[in-house]
Every structure is written in C-alpha cells, then in structure tokens.
Amino acid sequence: MNTFTFFNLQDNSISKWLYEGIKQSFSSKGYQYYSSTENPKLVFNFVDENKPIPYRRNSQGTFVVSIVTTNHFPKNIHKEAYPYLIRTLSNHLMYVVFTTNKLTIYFLTPEQGLYTLTYHSGQQDSTFFEKLFERLEPLASSQLIINNDFYDNLPKDLWRGDEITNSLSQAGKRLAKMNLLPAPFPLEEVLSARDIRHLKKLYGIGGLSYGNLSARKDNASFWMSASGIDKSNMNDVGVDLLYIAGYDSEKKAMKVSVPPNVTPKRASVDAIEHWMIYKEHAEVNAIVHIHAWMDGIKATTFNYPCGTLELAQTVAELIRNAPDPSQAVIGLKNHGLTITGRSIEEIFDRIEGKILPQVPMISE
C-alpha cells in the first residue's frame, strides 16, 4: 500500500495550507496517511529556508519530497533552489514562492528536471491540489531498482575480458572525447564540495559519470560500464566493466558476475533499463546513455528518477514503437538520451556530429 507522512512542519500559514491540501488530495487518491515517520512510501519534508534538515530514510523504497517556502522569486532557479534538494537528501524539491495574489511552485529533480505549477488568488484549492498530485504521483509511486547481487562465478576465460569489453573500452574513449558533463549541467556552479559529496552518496553519481554504455554478450547477459568511473580508462573486469547476468525480480536486484577476489564497483542505476531492452529486442546489441541531446527526437512524458522500473518501462515502450528499435534514439525528459544500436561502434558512427551537450529543460 502507498503510505505518506509529513516531517518537520513549519509554523507558517503557507506550510499549513500546503499540509492540509496535500493530505486531502493524496488521501482521496488511495494513499494512506501515517502519523509515524517510520518507513512510509512518501515523506513530505518541510524545510526551514535558513536551516535545511534532511529526513533520514531507513529504506531505499522511501521517496522524499522536500518543501521550501519563500516570498522571493529566484533569479536563477537552479542556482538558488537546487542546493536545498541536495542538502535535504531528497528525491524531489518543491520550491514554493508566494506573493499577495499568486503562489508558484518550482518542482526540481536530481537530474535537473524542472516543472512549475501556479496558484492564483480565487482559484479553487481542490483544483490546484489535484494538479499537484498529478505532478508528484508518477515520481512518488515509482520503484527503484538499484540493488546489486554479486556472484564470484564469472567464467575464467572472461576474467580479462573479451572482444566485447575491448570494444566498450574503445567506445569509452570516444565518449570521453565528447566532453559531456557528469550531470545534465555543471554541478560545481550551484553546489559546494560538501553538497556534491552528498549527491554522490545518495544518488550514486560518480565523479566522471557522464553516462554509461553496454554491449550484448548473449541472449541472457551483457557487459556494461560500472557506476561512476572514468569512461576513458575502462580496463578491469569487475571494476570498470561488469558482466550483468540477469535481474532478480523478487529481490529487485541486478545479478552481476565477477571474478573471484575482486572488490566490484556497483552497476549503473540504468542497468535495469538496458536489461529490459536487450530482453525484448534481439536485434539490439549495444546501448549508450549520455547526458546530452539531439534535435527531433521523442522523449518520455515524465521525468522519472534514474534507476526506476517506470523509467525503464517507459524507455522500453518508446523503443518498441520506434521505426527501427535497433537504431532508436530516445529522449529522457530533462535528463539525456538512450541510444540503441547493432554494435557499439555503429552507435558512435551514427551520432557523431549530432550531439548537443546541453539538455533542454522542458517544464510542461
């Protein structure tokens, strides 16, 4: 059952109005309100603008929306509001700006997704909170698939890799030469070094994690770049390059085979997406995900979080409906691209000269 609660309610009229409206709208849609803050599905964390406090979740399955209220319109919404998202260790931020006759909510996600919702004086509260629910529910109800089960059973003849890992290593060098950003925008412009460390810890974003790439091994497995590594220097199996052997639906975990006596890196949070695509499309032999854009592409409707089953399913559906699933380019709204190909080399040959390094931010 989907459950929700509130944390650190602030003593001001706007926060109390939001509390009542959110409680009513989510309850009316089948969410069960918990007075306790232990292990709910969804937490609304009301944040003191001058002293932001995080909600310390006990489970990866808990989704946190932090709410900041202010009467100052931002000059640069990401620069002024994004640090609150990180400092409160949240999945989502509602940056609420109120004046005498209008209230505007900026919704921000870790991938720099940006949405807005406006309430005007005289508007029906129920209509406004219905729209607020519609904005948050796809994110709040999503399921993270970011756990790994490691097995030291990789066949000995693969301990040093094969022709596929060699091709991925060369492709990683090509990817590095594109000079793409580790995130869809330069984090160091809006965050302190301490906040960047928080971001890496919670969301698994590595120092040079400007995307990921994979290539099919057989019908049941594929090689993939590990999370947060330098793509220009991928050499070690189990550390830089991982053998994804499958998906355990009961544990909601990716199955990773590694050589013995290796301390493995984690699989990319996008591994579930790659696994789903390979399983459905035998003609797809390689996949590249980058924080960049191309003109004239189809994109997901919602900015689902990385590593969620819903994002994987949405991307898989768009690939299924593409004219040629083996050569699809799918936009992840406010995030980046997932590109399929018949080989890893073919993908890079196809997109060379067409990549736009800045991901456009779409609010609607």
C-alpha positions in Angstrom: 0.0 0.0 0.0 1.2 3.5 -0.8 1.6 5.4 2.5 2.7 9.0 3.2 3.6 11.3 6.1 4.9 14.7 7.0 8.2 15.7 8.6 9.3 19.0 10.3 6.1 21.0 9.6 6.9 24.7 9.6 5.0 27.2 11.7 3.7 29.5 8.9 0.4 29.8 7.1 1.7 28.7 3.7 3.2 25.5 5.0 0.0 24.7 7.0 -2.1 25.3 3.9 0.1 23.0 1.8 0.0 20.4 4.5 -3.8 20.3 4.6 -4.2 20.3 0.8 -1.6 17.6 0.2 -3.0 15.5 2.9 -6.5 15.7 1.5 -5.5 15.2 -2.2 -3.3 12.2 -1.5 -5.7 10.6 0.9 -8.5 10.9 -1.7 -6.4 9.1 -4.3 -5.8 6.0 -2.1 -2.7 6.9 -0.3 -2.8 6.1 3.4 -1.6 8.8 5.9 0.8 7.7 8.6 1.2 9.8 11.7 4.5 8.0 12.3 7.6 8.8 10.1 9.0 5.3 10.1 9.3 3.6 6.7 6.5 5.3 4.7 6.5 5.2 0.9 6.4 9.0 0.6 7.6 11.8 3.0 6.9 15.5 2.7 9.8 17.2 4.4 9.0 20.9 5.3 12.3 22.7 5.3 13.5 25.8 7.2 14.9 28.1 4.5 17.8 29.1 6.8 18.5 25.7 8.3 17.6 22.8 6.0 17.3 19.5 7.8 17.2 16.2 5.9 14.8 13.4 6.5 17.0 10.3 7.2 15.3 7.5 5.4 15.7 3.9 6.6 14.7 2.3 3.3 15.6 2.9 -0.4 11.9 2.5 -1.1 11.1 5.8 0.7 10.6 8.7 -1.6 11.3 12.2 -0.1 9.8 15.5 -1.3 11.2 18.5 0.4 9.3 21.7 0.5 10.9 25.2 0.9 8.7 28.3 1.1 9.9 31.8 0.4 8.5 35.2 -0.7 11.4 35.9 -3.0 11.3 35.0 -6.7 14.6 33.4 -7.8 16.8 35.0 -10.4 18.3 31.6 -11.2 16.0 28.8 -10.0 18.7 26.0 -10.2 21.4 28.0 -8.5 19.1 29.2 -5.7 16.9 26.1 -5.2 18.9 23.1 -6.2 21.2 23.2 -3.2 18.2 22.6 -1.0 17.4 19.4 -2.9 20.9 18.1 -2.1 21.2 19.3 1.4 18.0 17.7 2.4 18.9 14.4 0.6 15.7 14.5 -1.3 14.3 12.8 -4.4 12.3 15.9 -5.3 12.1 19.5 -4.3 9.1 21.9 -4.2 10.4 25.4 -4.1 7.3 27.5 -3.2 7.3 31.2 -3.9 4.3 33.2 -2.6 3.2 36.8 -3.0 -0.1 38.5 -2.2 -2.0 37.2 -5.2 0.0 34.3 -6.5 1.8 31.2 -5.5 4.3 29.4 -7.8 5.8 26.0 -7.2 9.0 25.0 -8.9 9.5 21.2 -8.9 13.1 20.1 -9.2 14.6 16.7 -9.5 18.3 15.5 -9.2 18.6 15.2 -13.0 17.7 18.9 -13.1 14.1 18.3 -14.2 12.1 21.5 -13.8 8.3 21.8 -13.6 6.1 24.7 -12.4 2.6 25.0 -11.0 0.8 28.3 -10.3 -2.0 29.1 -7.9 -3.8 32.4 -8.3 -6.0 34.1 -5.8 -9.6 33.0 -6.2 -8.7 29.6 -7.7 -10.3 26.5 -6.2 -7.9 24.8 -3.8 -9.1 21.4 -4.8 -8.3 22.0 -8.5 -4.8 23.2 -7.6 -4.0 20.3 -5.3 -5.4 17.8 -7.9 -2.7 19.2 -10.3 -0.1 19.0 -7.6 -0.9 15.3 -7.1 -0.7 14.6 -10.8 2.8 16.1 -10.9 4.1 14.2 -8.0 2.4 10.8 -8.2 4.3 9.3 -11.1 7.6 10.0 -9.2 6.3 9.1 -5.8 4.9 5.7 -6.8 8.0 4.7 -8.8 10.1 1.7 -7.8 13.9 1.9 -7.5 15.9 -1.0 -9.0 19.4 -0.1 -7.8 20.5 -3.1 -5.7 23.2 -5.4 -6.9 23.8 -9.1 -6.1 27.4 -10.0 -6.8 28.4 -13.6 -7.6 32.1 -14.6 -8.0 31.2 -17.1 -10.7 32.4 -15.3 -13.8 34.0 -18.0 -16.2 37.8 -17.9 -16.0 38.1 -17.2 -19.7 36.3 -13.8 -19.1 38.4 -12.6 -16.2 40.5 -10.5 -18.5 37.5 -9.6 -20.7 36.9 -10.4 -24.4 36.4 -8.7 -27.7 33.2 -7.1 -26.4 34.9 -5.5 -23.4 37.7 -4.3 -25.7 35.1 -2.6 -27.9 33.5 -1.0 -24.9 36.8 0.3 -23.7 37.5 1.9 -27.1 33.9 3.3 -27.1 34.6 4.8 -23.7 37.5 6.8 -25.1 35.2 8.1 -27.9 32.6 9.0 -25.3 35.2 10.9 -23.2 36.2 13.0 -26.2 32.7 14.3 -26.5 33.4 16.5 -23.4 30.0 15.8 -21.9 29.1 16.8 -18.4 29.0 14.4 -15.4 25.4 15.6 -14.8 23.0 17.4 -17.2 24.5 20.7 -16.0 27.8 21.8 -14.2 27.2 20.9 -10.6 30.1 22.9 -9.3 28.3 26.1 -10.4 25.5 25.6 -7.9 26.8 23.3 -5.2 29.6 23.4 -2.7 32.1 20.5 -2.5 30.3 19.2 0.6 26.9 19.2 -1.2 28.4 17.4 -4.2 29.6 14.6 -1.9 26.1 14.3 -0.5 24.8 14.0 -4.1 27.2 11.2 -5.0 26.5 9.3 -1.8 22.7 9.3 -2.2 22.2 9.1 -5.9 25.3 7.1 -6.9 26.6 9.8 -9.2 30.3 9.3 -9.8 33.0 11.9 -10.4 33.1 11.2 -14.2 29.7 9.5 -14.6 28.7 11.4 -17.7 26.7 8.4 -19.0 27.1 4.6 -19.5 27.4 2.1 -22.2 26.8 -1.6 -22.7 27.0 -4.4 -25.3 25.2 -7.7 -25.5 27.1 -10.9 -24.7 24.3 -13.4 -25.4 20.6 -13.8 -25.0 20.7 -13.6 -21.2 23.7 -11.3 -20.4 25.6 -8.2 -21.3 28.7 -6.2 -20.5 28.2 -2.7 -19.0 30.3 0.1 -17.7 30.3 0.4 -13.9 28.9 3.3 -12.0 30.9 6.5 -11.5 34.1 5.5 -13.4 36.3 7.3 -15.9 34.9 6.0 -19.2 38.2 6.9 -21.0 40.1 4.3 -19.0 37.9 1.1 -18.7 40.2 -1.9 -18.3 39.5 -4.1 -15.3 36.7 -6.7 -15.3 34.6 -6.5 -12.2 35.7 -2.9 -11.5 35.4 -0.9 -14.7 33.4 -3.4 -16.8 30.7 -5.6 -15.3 29.0 -8.7 -16.6 25.3 -8.3 -16.0 23.9 -11.8 -15.8 20.3 -11.1 -15.2 17.6 -9.5 -12.9 16.1 -11.0 -9.8 12.6 -9.7 -9.7 11.9 -10.9 -6.2 14.9 -9.1 -4.7 14.6 -6.2 -7.2 18.4 -6.6 -7.8 20.7 -6.8 -10.8 22.7 -10.0 -10.9 26.4 -9.3 -11.5 29.0 -12.0 -12.2 32.6 -11.0 -11.2 36.0 -12.8 -11.0 36.9 -14.1 -7.5 39.0 -11.9 -5.2 37.7 -8.7 -6.8 36.1 -5.8 -4.9 33.5 -4.9 -7.5 32.1 -1.5 -8.4 28.4 -1.1 -8.4 26.4 -1.5 -11.6 25.0 1.7 -13.2 21.5 2.5 -12.0 20.4 2.3 -15.6 21.2 -1.4 -15.7 17.6 -2.4 -15.3 16.7 -0.3 -18.4 19.4 -1.9 -20.5 18.4 -5.4 -19.3 14.8 -4.7 -20.3 15.7 -3.5 -23.8 18.1 -6.5 -24.5 15.5 -9.0 -23.3 12.8 -7.7 -25.7 14.9 -6.8 -28.8 17.2 -9.5 -30.0 18.4 -7.1 -32.8 19.8 -4.6 -30.2 23.4 -5.4 -29.5 24.6 -2.1 -27.8 23.2 0.7 -25.8 24.6 4.2 -24.9 23.2 6.6 -22.3 24.5 10.1 -22.2 23.6 13.4 -20.6 23.2 15.2 -23.9 20.5 15.8 -26.6 19.7 15.6 -30.3 17.2 17.5 -32.3 13.9 16.0 -33.5 13.7 13.0 -31.0 10.8 11.6 -29.0 11.0 12.0 -25.2 9.5 10.4 -22.1 6.4 12.4 -20.8 7.5 12.3 -17.2 10.9 12.9 -15.6 11.1 9.6 -13.8 14.1 9.2 -11.4 17.1 7.2 -12.6 17.1 3.6 -11.7 13.3 3.2 -11.5 11.3 0.4 -13.1 9.0 3.0 -14.5 11.7 4.9 -16.4 13.0 1.6 -17.8 9.5 0.6 -18.9 8.8 3.9 -20.5 12.0 3.9 -22.5 11.4 0.3 -23.5 8.0 1.2 -24.8 9.3 4.1 -26.8 12.0 1.8 -28.3 9.3 -0.8 -29.1 7.3 1.8 -31.0 10.3 3.2 -32.9 10.6 2.7 -36.7 13.7 0.6 -36.1 14.2 -0.5 -32.4 17.8 -1.5 -33.2 18.7 2.1 -34.1 16.5 4.2 -31.8 17.3 7.5 -30.1 15.0 8.1 -27.1 15.0 11.3 -25.0 14.7 11.1 -21.3 12.9 14.3 -20.4 15.2 16.9 -18.8 17.9 14.3 -18.4 19.5 12.9 -21.6 19.4 10.2 -24.2 19.2 6.4 -24.5 20.5 5.2 -27.9 20.3 1.6 -29.2 22.5 0.1 -32.0 23.5 -3.0 -33.8 27.0 -2.5 -32.4 28.7 -0.1 -30.0 30.8 1.3 -32.9 27.7 1.8 -35.1 26.1 3.9 -32.4 29.0 6.3 -32.2 29.4 6.5 -36.0 25.7 7.3 -36.3 25.5 10.1 -33.7 28.9 11.7 -34.4 28.5 15.4 -35.0 24.8 15.4 -34.0 25.1 15.6 -30.2 24.1 18.8 -28.3 25.8 18.9 -24.9 23.1 20.9 -23.2 19.9 19.0 -22.3 16.9 21.4 -22.9 14.7 21.9 -19.8 11.1 21.3 -20.5 8.6 22.5 -17.8 5.5 21.1 -19.4 
